[in-house]
Amino acid sequence: MNNVKHFDVIKSPVITEKATLGSEHNQVTFKVAIDATKPEIKAAVEALFEVKVTKVNTLRQEGKIKRFRGVKGKRAEYKKAMVTLAEGNSIDVTTGV
């Protein structure tokens, strides 16, 4: 894959309390493209951040139905990837790529 495709696979890091607890276990959480596969995600993280990935876990988050001022709407669906890094590797998600 070329570098442009890697940026299309990984959309943004997830910065939540639960995602930051994963950093204790060498895990980083990203929002990824809905059609991205585990091998594509692994290749993109290794190429963009120059780290060694040992495992990738994914889940699809369905959009919730919400109301805003009485009008029904639906949040967008997205896919999350929890990437486990090899020992000695780390990613600082607060800095840019």
N, C-alpha and C positions, 0 to 999 in steps of 0.2 A: 504494500500500500504506500502511496505517496503521502507527503506531509499534510496536504490539504485534506485528504480523506480522514486523517487522524483527528483534525480539528472538527470535522463533521460528526465523528463518532462521540467524542467527549464534549458535552455542552457546558457544564459548570460543576464546581464542587458543591457538595451539600454541607452546609455549616449549621448543624443543630446540636443539641446537647447529646443526643444518642450517637450521632456521627463522631463527635469529638471524643466520646468514651471509647470508640473503636480504635483511636490512635494509640491507646495504651497497648493494644494487641497488634500493632503494626498494620492497621487497616485504614483505608481512605475511601470515602464514599463520593461518587460522582453521579450527576444526572447524565444519562447517555441517550443516544438516538433510540427511538422505539424499536427499530428494526436491527439494532446492533447485536451481534452474536458475541459469546464469551471470547473466542479467539481474536476477534476484531478488537474488542475492548482491551484485552491483554497486550496486543501488538501496539495499540495506540498509546497506552500508558507507558509502556517500555520505551517507545520511540520519543514521546514528548518530554518525559521527565527523566529519562536515562536511569531507570531503576530496574530491578529484577522482580517480576511478579510471580508469586507461587500459586495463587488461587483467585478466582473471580466468582462471586455470587451475585445473581441478578434477581430483581423482582419488578413486576409491572404494577404501577400504582394507578388504579382506575380513578377517573375524575368524579368528584362529588357533585351532587345536585345541591345547589345553594340558592337562596333568595336574596335579592338586593333591591330594596325599595318595592317589594311586592312582585318583582319580576323574577321568574324562574330562570336560572342559568346553570351551566355545567362547567366545572373546572376542567382544564386540559389533562389528558392522561400523560404519564411519563414513565420512564424506566430508570431504575436506580441500579448502580453496580457497586458492590462492596468489594474492593480490591485489597487482597492481603499481600503485603510486600515481604521480600526475603529479609532475613536478619541483617542488620546493618544499613538497610536502605530506609529512606524517609522522604516524604514530600511535604513541603510547606505550602499549603493551599492559600495562605494569605498573600503570597506574592504572585505576580503575573508570570506567564510562561515566556 
